[in-house]
Amino acid sequence: MISSNKTKGFTLVELLIVIVVIAILAAISIVAYNGVTNKARDDERASDARSILNAAASYNADNDKWPTVEEVVKYQTIKLSEKAITGLGGSASPVTPAPEPDDTHKHLFGFAHCMDGTAVSGVKVTYWKDVLGNGETNHKIVMKTGKCS
């Protein structure tokens, strides 16, 4: 009888190729996932900024004056999300400029009054965007309501 010493299984090279392919697929998945989560956070910040503007405009319609940051946060007609309330920083005073959101404070919202001479004529909200869309060159987004130039 002739016996064979051949064993069944994969060679080391075949196993390494499989491991490399899995690592490449994992890297691609992680990069794609990060892009999706950054875009989702941008969309959430844009939605919160719109809610802040809507609350300010609604407050103005109800009270015939533009609100301060505290008045927007406490305004019950349009409820703000918890992240919008925590991220809403700054001063609505026309003398003190609102702090600007930047790359290290992406969760903040700048809030400032627009002035028409000495009268408050509107509100602007500033936030920071992670992912730039087609043709966009600036991460800082400014949204306005009322008579803001």
N, CA, C and O atoms as a GROMACS GRO file, in nm:
protein
  596
    1MET      N    1   0.081  -0.117   0.000
    1MET     CA    2   0.000   0.000   0.000
    1MET      C    3   0.086   0.124   0.000
    1MET      O    4   0.185   0.137   0.073
    2ILE      N    5   0.045   0.212  -0.084
    2ILE     CA    6   0.116   0.339  -0.091
    2ILE      C    7   0.029   0.442  -0.018
    2ILE      O    8  -0.090   0.459  -0.047
    3SER      N    9   0.091   0.510   0.078
    3SER     CA   10   0.015   0.612   0.151
    3SER      C   11   0.058   0.751   0.105
    3SER      O   12   0.173   0.774   0.066
    4SER      N   13  -0.036   0.840   0.110
    4SER     CA   14  -0.010   0.978   0.066
    4SER      C   15  -0.004   1.069   0.188
    4SER      O   16  -0.087   1.057   0.279
    5ASN      N   17   0.093   1.160   0.190
    5ASN     CA   18   0.106   1.255   0.300
    5ASN      C   19   0.036   1.388   0.271
    5ASN      O   20   0.060   1.486   0.342
    6LYS      N   21  -0.046   1.393   0.171
    6LYS     CA   22  -0.114   1.518   0.138
    6LYS      C   23  -0.223   1.544   0.242
    6LYS      O   24  -0.303   1.456   0.275
    7THR      N   25  -0.225   1.668   0.292
    7THR     CA   26  -0.331   1.708   0.384
    7THR      C   27  -0.422   1.808   0.313
    7THR      O   28  -0.379   1.884   0.226
    8LYS      N   29  -0.546   1.805   0.352
    8LYS     CA   30  -0.641   1.896   0.292
    8LYS      C   31  -0.646   2.024   0.374
    8LYS      O   32  -0.633   2.022   0.496
    9GLY      N   33  -0.665   2.137   0.305
    9GLY     CA   34  -0.675   2.265   0.374
    9GLY      C   35  -0.626   2.378   0.286
    9GLY      O   36  -0.594   2.358   0.168
   10PHE      N   37  -0.620   2.497   0.345
   10PHE     CA   38  -0.577   2.616   0.271
   10PHE      C   39  -0.430   2.642   0.296
   10PHE      O   40  -0.378   2.612   0.403
   11THR      N   41  -0.365   2.698   0.198
   11THR     CA   42  -0.224   2.735   0.215
   11THR      C   43  -0.218   2.868   0.288
   11THR      O   44  -0.317   2.940   0.296
   12LEU      N   45  -0.103   2.900   0.339
   12LEU     CA   46  -0.082   3.025   0.409
   12LEU      C   47  -0.107   3.144   0.317
   12LEU      O   48  -0.164   3.244   0.360
   13VAL      N   49  -0.066   3.136   0.194
   13VAL     CA   50  -0.086   3.244   0.097
   13VAL      C   51  -0.235   3.269   0.074
   13VAL      O   52  -0.279   3.383   0.068
   14GLU      N   53  -0.312   3.162   0.060
   14GLU     CA   54  -0.456   3.177   0.038
   14GLU      C   55  -0.523   3.244   0.158
   14GLU      O   56  -0.610   3.329   0.142
   15LEU      N   57  -0.483   3.205   0.277
   15LEU     CA   58  -0.539   3.267   0.398
   15LEU      C   59  -0.503   3.415   0.407
   15LEU      O   60  -0.586   3.497   0.444
   16LEU      N   61  -0.380   3.449   0.373
   16LEU     CA   62  -0.337   3.589   0.375
   16LEU      C   63  -0.416   3.672   0.274
   16LEU      O   64  -0.453   3.785   0.302
   17ILE      N   65  -0.441   3.616   0.158
   17ILE     CA   66  -0.519   3.689   0.056
   17ILE      C   67  -0.659   3.716   0.107
   17ILE      O   68  -0.711   3.826   0.089
   18VAL      N   69  -0.721   3.619   0.169
   18VAL     CA   70  -0.856   3.637   0.224
   18VAL      C   71  -0.856   3.744   0.333
   18VAL      O   72  -0.945   3.829   0.337
   19ILE      N   73  -0.756   3.741   0.421
   19ILE     CA   74  -0.746   3.840   0.528
   19ILE      C   75  -0.729   3.981   0.470
   19ILE      O   76  -0.792   4.075   0.518
   20VAL      N   77  -0.645   3.996   0.369
   20VAL     CA   78  -0.623   4.126   0.306
   20VAL      C   79  -0.752   4.178   0.242
   20VAL      O   80  -0.786   4.295   0.256
   21VAL      N   81  -0.824   4.091   0.173
   21VAL     CA   82  -0.951   4.132   0.111
   21VAL      C   83  -1.051   4.177   0.217
   21VAL      O   84  -1.118   4.278   0.199
   22ILE      N   85  -1.062   4.104   0.326
   22ILE     CA   86  -1.153   4.141   0.434
   22ILE      C   87  -1.111   4.276   0.495
   22ILE      O   88  -1.197   4.359   0.525
   23ALA      N   89  -0.982   4.298   0.514
   23ALA     CA   90  -0.933   4.424   0.570
   23ALA      C   91  -0.966   4.541   0.478
   23ALA      O   92  -1.005   4.648   0.525
   24ILE      N   93  -0.951   4.523   0.348
   24ILE     CA   94  -0.983   4.629   0.252
   24ILE      C   95  -1.132   4.661   0.257
   24ILE      O   96  -1.170   4.778   0.259
   25LEU      N   97  -1.216   4.559   0.258
   25LEU     CA   98  -1.360   4.581   0.266
   25LEU      C   99  -1.399   4.652   0.396
   25LEU      O  100  -1.487   4.739   0.396
   26ALA      N  101  -1.336   4.615   0.505
   26ALA     CA  102  -1.363   4.680   0.634
   26ALA      C  103  -1.323   4.827   0.630
   26ALA      O  104  -1.396   4.912   0.680
   27ALA      N  105  -1.208   4.858   0.571
   27ALA     CA  106  -1.163   4.997   0.561
   27ALA      C  107  -1.259   5.080   0.478
   27ALA      O  108  -1.292   5.193   0.514
   28ILE      N  109  -1.305   5.026   0.367
   28ILE     CA  110  -1.401   5.097   0.282
   28ILE      C  111  -1.531   5.122   0.358
   28ILE      O  112  -1.589   5.230   0.348
   29SER      N  113  -1.577   5.023   0.432
   29SER     CA  114  -1.702   5.036   0.508
   29SER      C  115  -1.690   5.143   0.615
   29SER      O  116  -1.782   5.222   0.634
   30ILE      N  117  -1.577   5.148   0.684
   30ILE     CA  118  -1.558   5.247   0.790
   30ILE      C  119  -1.557   5.388   0.732
   30ILE      O  120  -1.620   5.477   0.788
   31VAL      N  121  -1.488   5.408   0.622
   31VAL     CA  122  -1.483   5.540   0.558
   31VAL      C  123  -1.623   5.582   0.512
   31VAL      O  124  -1.663   5.696   0.532
   32ALA      N  125  -1.696   5.491   0.451
   32ALA     CA  126  -1.832   5.522   0.405
   32ALA      C  127  -1.922   5.553   0.523
   32ALA      O  128  -2.004   5.645   0.516
   33TYR      N  129  -1.910   5.478   0.631
   33TYR     CA  130  -1.992   5.499   0.750
   33TYR      C  131  -1.964   5.636   0.811
   33TYR      O  132  -2.058   5.706   0.849
   34ASN      N  133  -1.836   5.674   0.821
   34ASN     CA  134  -1.803   5.806   0.876
   34ASN      C  135  -1.863   5.917   0.792
   34ASN      O  136  -1.913   6.015   0.848
   35GLY      N  137  -1.859   5.906   0.661
   35GLY     CA  138  -1.919   6.006   0.574
   35GLY      C  139  -2.068   6.019   0.596
   35GLY      O  140  -2.122   6.129   0.597
   36VAL      N  141  -2.134   5.906   0.613
   36VAL     CA  142  -2.279   5.906   0.634
   36VAL      C  143  -2.313   5.969   0.769
   36VAL      O  144  -2.407   6.047   0.778
   37THR      N  145  -2.239   5.935   0.873
   37THR     CA  146  -2.269   5.992   1.004
   37THR      C  147  -2.240   6.142   1.008
   37THR      O  148  -2.314   6.217   1.071
   38ASN      N  149  -2.133   6.188   0.941
   38ASN     CA  150  -2.105   6.331   0.935
   38ASN      C  151  -2.217   6.405   0.863
   38ASN      O  152  -2.260   6.511   0.907
   39LYS      N  153  -2.264   6.349   0.753
   39LYS     CA  154  -2.375   6.410   0.678
   39LYS      C  155  -2.502   6.413   0.763
   39LYS      O  156  -2.576   6.512   0.759
   40ALA      N  157  -2.527   6.308   0.839
   40ALA     CA  158  -2.644   6.304   0.926
   40ALA      C  159  -2.635   6.412   1.034
   40ALA      O  160  -2.735   6.478   1.065
   41ARG      N  161  -2.516   6.431   1.091
   41ARG     CA  162  -2.499   6.538   1.192
   41ARG      C  163  -2.519   6.675   1.129
   41ARG      O  164  -2.579   6.763   1.191
   42ASP      N  165  -2.469   6.694   1.006
   42ASP     CA  166  -2.491   6.821   0.936
   42ASP      C  167  -2.639   6.847   0.915
   42ASP      O  168  -2.687   6.958   0.937
   43ASP      N  169  -2.712   6.744   0.872
   43ASP     CA  170  -2.856   6.759   0.850
   43ASP      C  171  -2.929   6.792   0.980
   43ASP      O  172  -3.023   6.871   0.982
   44GLU      N  173  -2.884   6.729   1.089
   44GLU     CA  174  -2.946   6.757   1.219
   44GLU      C  175  -2.920   6.902   1.262
   44GLU      O  176  -3.011   6.969   1.311
   45ARG      N  177  -2.796   6.950   1.243
   45ARG     CA  178  -2.765   7.089   1.278
   45ARG      C  179  -2.844   7.187   1.192
   45ARG      O  180  -2.891   7.289   1.242
   46ALA      N  181  -2.859   7.158   1.061
   46ALA     CA  182  -2.937   7.244   0.973
   46ALA      C  183  -3.082   7.248   1.018
   46ALA      O  184  -3.144   7.355   1.018
   47SER      N  185  -3.137   7.134   1.054
   47SER     CA  186  -3.275   7.127   1.102
   47SER      C  187  -3.291   7.206   1.232
   47SER      O  188  -3.389   7.278   1.249
   48ASP      N  189  -3.195   7.192   1.325
   48ASP     CA  190  -3.200   7.267   1.450
   48ASP      C  191  -3.190   7.417   1.425
   48ASP      O  192  -3.260   7.496   1.489
   49ALA      N  193  -3.104   7.458   1.332
   49ALA     CA  194  -3.090   7.601   1.299
   49ALA      C  195  -3.221   7.655   1.242
   49ALA      O  196  -3.264   7.765   1.278
   50ARG      N  197  -3.286   7.577   1.154
   50ARG     CA  198  -3.416   7.618   1.100
   50ARG      C  199  -3.521   7.631   1.210
   50ARG      O  200  -3.603   7.723   1.209
   51SER      N  201  -3.518   7.538   1.305
   51SER     CA  202  -3.612   7.543   1.417
   51SER      C  203  -3.590   7.668   1.502
   51SER      O  204  -3.686   7.732   1.546
   52ILE      N  205  -3.463   7.703   1.524
   52ILE     CA  206  -3.432   7.824   1.601
   52ILE      C  207  -3.486   7.947   1.528
   52ILE      O  208  -3.547   8.034   1.589
   53LEU      N  209  -3.463   7.954   1.395
   53LEU     CA  210  -3.513   8.066   1.317
   53LEU      C  211  -3.666   8.071   1.318
   53LEU      O  212  -3.724   8.178   1.334
   54ASN      N  213  -3.730   7.955   1.302
   54ASN     CA  214  -3.877   7.950   1.305
   54ASN      C  215  -3.932   7.994   1.440
   54ASN      O  216  -4.032   8.065   1.447
   55ALA      N  217  -3.866   7.953   1.548
   55ALA     CA  218  -3.908   7.994   1.681
   55ALA      C  219  -3.892   8.145   1.698
   55ALA      O  220  -3.979   8.211   1.756
   56ALA      N  221  -3.782   8.200   1.647
   56ALA     CA  222  -3.759   8.345   1.657
   56ALA      C  223  -3.865   8.422   1.577
   56ALA      O  224  -3.919   8.521   1.625
   57ALA      N  225  -3.893   8.376   1.455
   57ALA     CA  226  -3.994   8.444   1.371
   57ALA      C  227  -4.132   8.433   1.434
   57ALA      O  228  -4.209   8.530   1.432
   58SER      N  229  -4.165   8.317   1.488
   58SER     CA  230  -4.295   8.298   1.553
   58SER      C  231  -4.306   8.386   1.678
   58SER      O  232  -4.410   8.445   1.704
   59TYR      N  233  -4.198   8.393   1.755
   59TYR     CA  234  -4.194   8.480   1.873
   59TYR      C  235  -4.217   8.625   1.831
   59TYR      O  236  -4.293   8.698   1.895
   60ASN      N  237  -4.151   8.666   1.723
   60ASN     CA  238  -4.167   8.803   1.673
   60ASN      C  239  -4.312   8.829   1.631
   60ASN      O  240  -4.367   8.936   1.659
   61ALA      N  241  -4.374   8.732   1.566
   61ALA     CA  242  -4.514   8.748   1.523
   61ALA      C  243  -4.608   8.757   1.643
   61ALA      O  244  -4.705   8.833   1.640
   62ASP      N  245  -4.580   8.681   1.750
   62ASP     CA  246  -4.665   8.683   1.869
   62ASP      C  247  -4.643   8.806   1.957
   62ASP      O  248  -4.739   8.858   2.014
   63ASN      N  249  -4.519   8.852   1.968
   63ASN     CA  250  -4.484   8.956   2.066
   63ASN      C  251  -4.441   9.088   2.004
   63ASN      O  252  -4.414   9.184   2.076
   64ASP      N  253  -4.435   9.094   1.873
   64ASP     CA  254  -4.395   9.216   1.800
   64ASP      C  255  -4.256   9.266   1.840
   64ASP      O  256  -4.230   9.386   1.842
   65LYS      N  257  -4.167   9.172   1.870
   65LYS     CA  258  -4.026   9.204   1.894
   65LYS      C  259  -3.945   9.078   1.872
   65LYS      O  260  -3.996   8.967   1.888
   66TRP      N  261  -3.817   9.096   1.834
   66TRP     CA  262  -3.731   8.980   1.810
   66TRP      C  263  -3.677   8.931   1.944
   66TRP      O  264  -3.639   9.012   2.029
   67PRO      N  265  -3.673   8.801   1.964
   67PRO     CA  266  -3.637   8.745   2.095
   67PRO      C  267  -3.487   8.745   2.122
   67PRO      O  268  -3.405   8.756   2.031
   68THR      N  269  -3.455   8.732   2.249
   68THR     CA  270  -3.318   8.704   2.291
   68THR      C  271  -3.299   8.552   2.288
   68THR      O  272  -3.393   8.478   2.263
   69VAL      N  273  -3.177   8.508   2.314
   69VAL     CA  274  -3.150   8.364   2.318
   69VAL      C  275  -3.238   8.298   2.423
   69VAL      O  276  -3.298   8.194   2.397
   70GLU      N  277  -3.245   8.358   2.542
   70GLU     CA  278  -3.324   8.300   2.650
   70GLU      C  279  -3.471   8.290   2.612
   70GLU      O  280  -3.536   8.191   2.644
   71GLU      N  281  -3.523   8.391   2.545
   71GLU     CA  282  -3.664   8.389   2.505
   71GLU      C  283  -3.692   8.281   2.400
   71GLU      O  284  -3.798   8.219   2.402
   72VAL      N  285  -3.597   8.260   2.309
   72VAL     CA  286  -3.615   8.154   2.209
   72VAL      C  287  -3.617   8.017   2.276
   72VAL      O  288  -3.700   7.932   2.243
   73VAL      N  289  -3.526   7.996   2.370
   73VAL     CA  290  -3.516   7.867   2.438
   73VAL      C  291  -3.643   7.839   2.518
   73VAL      O  292  -3.690   7.725   2.522
   74LYS      N  293  -3.697   7.940   2.582
   74LYS     CA  294  -3.815   7.921   2.668
   74LYS      C  295  -3.947   7.928   2.591
   74LYS      O  296  -4.053   7.898   2.646
   75TYR      N  297  -3.941   7.967   2.465
   75TYR     CA  298  -4.062   7.982   2.384
   75TYR      C  299  -4.129   7.847   2.364
   75TYR      O  300  -4.065   7.753   2.317
   76GLN      N  301  -4.256   7.836   2.399
   76GLN     CA  302  -4.323   7.705   2.399
   76GLN      C  303  -4.395   7.672   2.269
   76GLN      O  304  -4.428   7.555   2.246
   77THR      N  305  -4.421   7.769   2.184
   77THR     CA  306  -4.495   7.740   2.060
   77THR      C  307  -4.417   7.648   1.969
   77THR      O  308  -4.474   7.555   1.912
   78ILE      N  309  -4.288   7.674   1.953
   78ILE     CA  310  -4.201   7.586   1.873
   78ILE      C  311  -4.095   7.530   1.966
   78ILE      O  312  -4.006   7.602   2.011
   79LYS      N  313  -4.106   7.402   1.994
   79LYS     CA  314  -4.011   7.336   2.085
   79LYS      C  315  -3.880   7.310   2.012
   79LYS      O  316  -3.880   7.261   1.898
   80LEU      N  317  -3.770   7.341   2.076
   80LEU     CA  318  -3.638   7.312   2.019
   80LEU      C  319  -3.589   7.179   2.073
   80LEU      O  320  -3.623   7.138   2.184
   81SER      N  321  -3.508   7.112   1.991
   81SER     CA  322  -3.448   6.985   2.037
   81SER      C  323  -3.350   7.015   2.150
   81SER      O  324  -3.303   7.128   2.166
   82GLU      N  325  -3.318   6.912   2.226
   82GLU     CA  326  -3.223   6.927   2.336
   82GLU      C  327  -3.087   6.972   2.284
   82GLU      O  328  -3.020   7.053   2.348
   83LYS      N  329  -3.045   6.919   2.169
   83LYS     CA  330  -2.915   6.958   2.112
   83LYS      C  331  -2.917   7.103   2.068
   83LYS      O  332  -2.816   7.172   2.079
   84ALA      N  333  -3.030   7.151   2.017
   84ALA     CA  334  -3.040   7.291   1.976
   84ALA      C  335  -3.031   7.382   2.098
   84ALA      O  336  -2.966   7.487   2.093
   85ILE      N  337  -3.096   7.343   2.206
   85ILE     CA  338  -3.094   7.425   2.328
   85ILE      C  339  -2.953   7.428   2.386
   85ILE      O  340  -2.904   7.534   2.423
   86THR      N  341  -2.887   7.311   2.395
   86THR     CA  342  -2.752   7.308   2.452
   86THR      C  343  -2.652   7.378   2.362
   86THR      O  344  -2.559   7.442   2.411
   87GLY      N  345  -2.670   7.367   2.230
   87GLY     CA  346  -2.575   7.428   2.137
   87GLY      C  347  -2.602   7.574   2.109
   87GLY      O  348  -2.521   7.641   2.044
   88LEU      N  349  -2.714   7.626   2.157
   88LEU     CA  350  -2.749   7.764   2.129
   88LEU      C  351  -2.668   7.855   2.220
   88LEU      O  352  -2.703   7.875   2.337
   89GLY      N  353  -2.560   7.908   2.167
   89GLY     CA  354  -2.474   7.994   2.248
   89GLY      C  355  -2.479   8.136   2.196
   89GLY      O  356  -2.533   8.162   2.089
   90GLY      N  357  -2.423   8.226   2.271
   90GLY     CA  358  -2.411   8.361   2.220
   90GLY      C  359  -2.501   8.457   2.290
   90GLY      O  360  -2.573   8.422   2.384
   91SER      N  361  -2.496   8.578   2.243
   91SER     CA  362  -2.574   8.685   2.301
   91SER      C  363  -2.658   8.748   2.192
   91SER      O  364  -2.610   8.769   2.080
   92ALA      N  365  -2.782   8.779   2.222
   92ALA     CA  366  -2.867   8.845   2.125
   92ALA      C  367  -2.852   8.996   2.135
   92ALA      O  368  -2.920   9.070   2.065
   93SER      N  369  -2.764   9.040   2.222
   93SER     CA  370  -2.741   9.183   2.236
   93SER      C  371  -2.674   9.236   2.111
   93SER      O  372  -2.578   9.176   2.063
   94PRO      N  373  -2.722   9.349   2.056
   94PRO     CA  374  -2.659   9.403   1.936
   94PRO      C  375  -2.516   9.451   1.959
   94PRO      O  376  -2.440   9.468   1.863
   95VAL      N  377  -2.480   9.474   2.084
   95VAL     CA  378  -2.346   9.524   2.113
   95VAL      C  379  -2.244   9.411   2.112
   95VAL      O  380  -2.134   9.427   2.059
   96THR      N  381  -2.279   9.296   2.168
   96THR     CA  382  -2.187   9.183   2.178
   96THR      C  383  -2.212   9.086   2.063
   96THR      O  384  -2.322   9.032   2.052
   97PRO      N  385  -2.112   9.063   1.979
   97PRO     CA  386  -2.133   8.967   1.871
   97PRO      C  387  -2.145   8.825   1.924
   97PRO      O  388  -2.082   8.789   2.024
   98ALA      N  389  -2.225   8.745   1.857
   98ALA     CA  390  -2.242   8.605   1.896
   98ALA      C  391  -2.113   8.529   1.870
   98ALA      O  392  -2.044   8.559   1.772
   99PRO      N  393  -2.078   8.432   1.955
   99PRO     CA  394  -1.959   8.352   1.927
   99PRO      C  395  -1.981   8.269   1.801
   99PRO      O  396  -2.090   8.218   1.776
  100GLU      N  397  -1.877   8.257   1.724
  100GLU     CA  398  -1.888   8.183   1.597
  100GLU      C  399  -1.858   8.036   1.618
  100GLU      O  400  -1.759   8.003   1.684
  101PRO      N  401  -1.941   7.948   1.563
  101PRO     CA  402  -1.906   7.808   1.564
  101PRO      C  403  -1.781   7.787   1.478
  101PRO      O  404  -1.762   7.856   1.378
  102ASP      N  405  -1.697   7.694   1.515
  102ASP     CA  406  -1.578   7.665   1.435
  102ASP      C  407  -1.552   7.515   1.437
  102ASP      O  408  -1.631   7.438   1.489
  103ASP      N  409  -1.440   7.476   1.380
  103ASP     CA  410  -1.409   7.334   1.363
  103ASP      C  411  -1.403   7.258   1.496
  103ASP      O  412  -1.432   7.139   1.501
  104THR      N  413  -1.364   7.328   1.604
  104THR     CA  414  -1.356   7.259   1.733
  104THR      C  415  -1.485   7.271   1.813
  104THR      O  416  -1.502   7.201   1.913
  105HIS      N  417  -1.576   7.358   1.772
  105HIS     CA  418  -1.705   7.377   1.842
  105HIS      C  419  -1.819   7.359   1.743
  105HIS      O  420  -1.904   7.448   1.728
  106LYS      N  421  -1.822   7.245   1.675
  106LYS     CA  422  -1.920   7.221   1.569
  106LYS      C  423  -2.062   7.214   1.621
  106LYS      O  424  -2.157   7.232   1.544
  107HIS      N  425  -2.079   7.190   1.749
  107HIS     CA  426  -2.212   7.172   1.805
  107HIS      C  427  -2.278   7.304   1.841
  107HIS      O  428  -2.396   7.307   1.876
  108LEU      N  429  -2.204   7.415   1.833
  108LEU     CA  430  -2.259   7.544   1.873
  108LEU      C  431  -2.343   7.608   1.764
  108LEU      O  432  -2.327   7.580   1.645
  109PHE      N  433  -2.434   7.694   1.806
  109PHE     CA  434  -2.508   7.780   1.715
  109PHE      C  435  -2.481   7.923   1.757
  109PHE      O  436  -2.498   7.959   1.873
  110GLY      N  437  -2.438   8.006   1.662
  110GLY     CA  438  -2.426   8.148   1.690
  110GLY      C  439  -2.563   8.212   1.672
  110GLY      O  440  -2.635   8.177   1.578
  111PHE      N  441  -2.600   8.303   1.759
  111PHE     CA  442  -2.731   8.368   1.753
  111PHE      C  443  -2.708   8.518   1.766
  111PHE      O  444  -2.645   8.562   1.862
  112ALA      N  445  -2.756   8.596   1.671
  112ALA     CA  446  -2.736   8.741   1.677
  112ALA      C  447  -2.854   8.812   1.613
  112ALA      O  448  -2.920   8.760   1.523
  113HIS      N  449  -2.878   8.933   1.663
  113HIS     CA  450  -2.981   9.017   1.602
  113HIS      C  451  -2.925   9.086   1.478
  113HIS      O  452  -2.806   9.116   1.472
  114CYS      N  453  -3.012   9.109   1.382
  114CYS     CA  454  -2.978   9.194   1.267
  114CYS      C  455  -3.031   9.333   1.300
  114CYS      O  456  -3.140   9.348   1.355
  115MET      N  457  -2.954   9.434   1.268
  115MET     CA  458  -2.992   9.570   1.304
  115MET      C  459  -3.026   9.651   1.180
  115MET      O  460  -2.962   9.638   1.075
  116ASP      N  461  -3.127   9.735   1.195
  116ASP     CA  462  -3.164   9.832   1.093
  116ASP      C  463  -3.157   9.968   1.163
  116ASP      O  464  -3.256  10.016   1.218
  117GLY      N  465  -3.040  10.027   1.159
  117GLY     CA  466  -3.016  10.148   1.238
  117GLY      C  467  -3.005  10.108   1.384
  117GLY      O  468  -2.914  10.036   1.423
  118THR      N  469  -3.100  10.156   1.465
  118THR     CA  470  -3.099  10.119   1.607
  118THR      C  471  -3.205  10.015   1.640
  118THR      O  472  -3.212   9.968   1.753
  119ALA      N  473  -3.286   9.977   1.542
  119ALA     CA  474  -3.394   9.880   1.566
  119ALA      C  475  -3.350   9.739   1.525
  119ALA      O  476  -3.277   9.721   1.427
  120VAL      N  477  -3.394   9.643   1.601
  120VAL     CA  478  -3.369   9.503   1.567
  120VAL      C  479  -3.464   9.465   1.454
  120VAL      O  480  -3.586   9.483   1.467
  121SER      N  481  -3.409   9.413   1.345
  121SER     CA  482  -3.493   9.384   1.228
  121SER      C  483  -3.498   9.236   1.192
  121SER      O  484  -3.565   9.198   1.096
  122GLY      N  485  -3.430   9.151   1.268
  122GLY     CA  486  -3.430   9.009   1.238
  122GLY      C  487  -3.329   8.934   1.322
  122GLY      O  488  -3.267   8.988   1.413
  123VAL      N  489  -3.314   8.806   1.288
  123VAL     CA  490  -3.224   8.719   1.362
  123VAL      C  491  -3.143   8.638   1.262
  123VAL      O  492  -3.194   8.596   1.159
  124LYS      N  493  -3.016   8.615   1.295
  124LYS     CA  494  -2.936   8.522   1.214
  124LYS      C  495  -2.876   8.417   1.305
  124LYS      O  496  -2.834   8.444   1.417
  125VAL      N  497  -2.873   8.294   1.252
  125VAL     CA  498  -2.819   8.180   1.324
  125VAL      C  499  -2.704   8.125   1.241
  125VAL      O  500  -2.718   8.106   1.120
  126THR      N  501  -2.591   8.099   1.305
  126THR     CA  502  -2.472   8.047   1.238
  126THR      C  503  -2.442   7.909   1.294
  126THR      O  504  -2.452   7.886   1.414
  127TYR      N  505  -2.405   7.818   1.205
  127TYR     CA  506  -2.362   7.685   1.249
  127TYR      C  507  -2.251   7.635   1.158
  127TYR      O  508  -2.225   7.693   1.053
  128TRP      N  509  -2.185   7.528   1.199
  128TRP     CA  510  -2.070   7.472   1.129
  128TRP      C  511  -2.109   7.341   1.062
  128TRP      O  512  -2.176   7.258   1.123
  129LYS      N  513  -2.067   7.324   0.938
  129LYS     CA  514  -2.100   7.205   0.860
  129LYS      C  515  -1.975   7.120   0.841
  129LYS      O  516  -1.868   7.172   0.809
  130ASP      N  517  -1.987   6.987   0.860
  130ASP     CA  518  -1.874   6.895   0.842
  130ASP      C  519  -1.846   6.863   0.696
  130ASP      O  520  -1.732   6.868   0.652
  131VAL      N  521  -1.951   6.831   0.622
  131VAL     CA  522  -1.937   6.781   0.486
  131VAL      C  523  -1.982   6.889   0.388
  131VAL      O  524  -2.095   6.938   0.395
  132LEU      N  525  -1.892   6.926   0.296
  132LEU     CA  526  -1.927   7.026   0.196
  132LEU      C  527  -1.999   6.961   0.079
  132LEU      O  528  -1.959   6.854   0.032
  133GLY      N  529  -2.105   7.024   0.031
  133GLY     CA  530  -2.177   6.974  -0.085
  133GLY      C  531  -2.111   7.024  -0.214
  133GLY      O  532  -2.008   7.090  -0.209
  134ASN      N  533  -2.170   6.992  -0.326
  134ASN     CA  534  -2.118   7.035  -0.456
  134ASN      C  535  -2.114   7.187  -0.464
  134ASN      O  536  -2.215   7.253  -0.442
  135GLY      N  537  -1.998   7.242  -0.495
  135GLY     CA  538  -1.983   7.385  -0.512
  135GLY      C  539  -1.968   7.463  -0.383
  135GLY      O  540  -1.941   7.583  -0.388
  136GLU      N  541  -1.983   7.398  -0.267
  136GLU     CA  542  -1.967   7.469  -0.140
  136GLU      C  543  -1.819   7.481  -0.105
  136GLU      O  544  -1.741   7.388  -0.126
  137THR      N  545  -1.782   7.598  -0.052
  137THR     CA  546  -1.642   7.619  -0.016
  137THR      C  547  -1.625   7.658   0.130
  137THR      O  548  -1.512   7.668   0.179
  138ASN      N  549  -1.735   7.681   0.201
  138ASN     CA  550  -1.726   7.730   0.337
  138ASN      C  551  -1.802   7.637   0.431
  138ASN      O  552  -1.914   7.596   0.402
  139HIS      N  553  -1.741   7.604   0.543
  139HIS     CA  554  -1.805   7.518   0.642
  139HIS      C  555  -1.904   7.597   0.729
  139HIS      O  556  -1.993   7.539   0.790
  140LYS      N  557  -1.887   7.730   0.734
  140LYS     CA  558  -1.973   7.814   0.816
  140LYS      C  559  -2.100   7.847   0.739
  140LYS      O  560  -2.094   7.899   0.628
  141ILE      N  561  -2.216   7.818   0.798
  141ILE     CA  562  -2.345   7.843   0.735
  141ILE      C  563  -2.419   7.948   0.818
  141ILE      O  564  -2.428   7.936   0.940
  142VAL      N  565  -2.471   8.049   0.751
  142VAL     CA  566  -2.548   8.153   0.818
  142VAL      C  567  -2.690   8.152   0.761
  142VAL      O  568  -2.710   8.162   0.640
  143MET      N  569  -2.788   8.138   0.850
  143MET     CA  570  -2.929   8.140   0.811
  143MET      C  571  -2.992   8.264   0.874
  143MET      O  572  -2.959   8.301   0.987
  144LYS      N  573  -3.083   8.329   0.800
  144LYS     CA  574  -3.141   8.455   0.848
  144LYS      C  575  -3.293   8.454   0.836
  144LYS      O  576  -3.350   8.386   0.752
  145THR      N  577  -3.356   8.532   0.923
  145THR     CA  578  -3.498   8.558   0.913
  145THR      C  579  -3.522   8.704   0.948
  145THR      O  580  -3.444   8.765   1.020
  146GLY      N  581  -3.630   8.759   0.897
  146GLY     CA  582  -3.656   8.902   0.916
  146GLY      C  583  -3.583   8.981   0.809
  146GLY      O  584  -3.558   8.931   0.700
  147LYS      N  585  -3.550   9.105   0.842
  147LYS     CA  586  -3.480   9.192   0.746
  147LYS      C  587  -3.332   9.194   0.780
  147LYS      O  588  -3.282   9.287   0.844
  148CYS      N  589  -3.263   9.091   0.737
  148CYS     CA  590  -3.118   9.080   0.758
  148CYS      C  591  -3.049   9.093   0.623
  148CYS      O  592  -3.090   9.031   0.525
  149SER      N  593  -2.946   9.174   0.619
  149SER     CA  594  -2.872   9.186   0.492
  149SER      C  595  -2.747   9.102   0.495
  149SER      O  596  -2.672   9.100   0.397
   0.00000   0.00000   0.00000
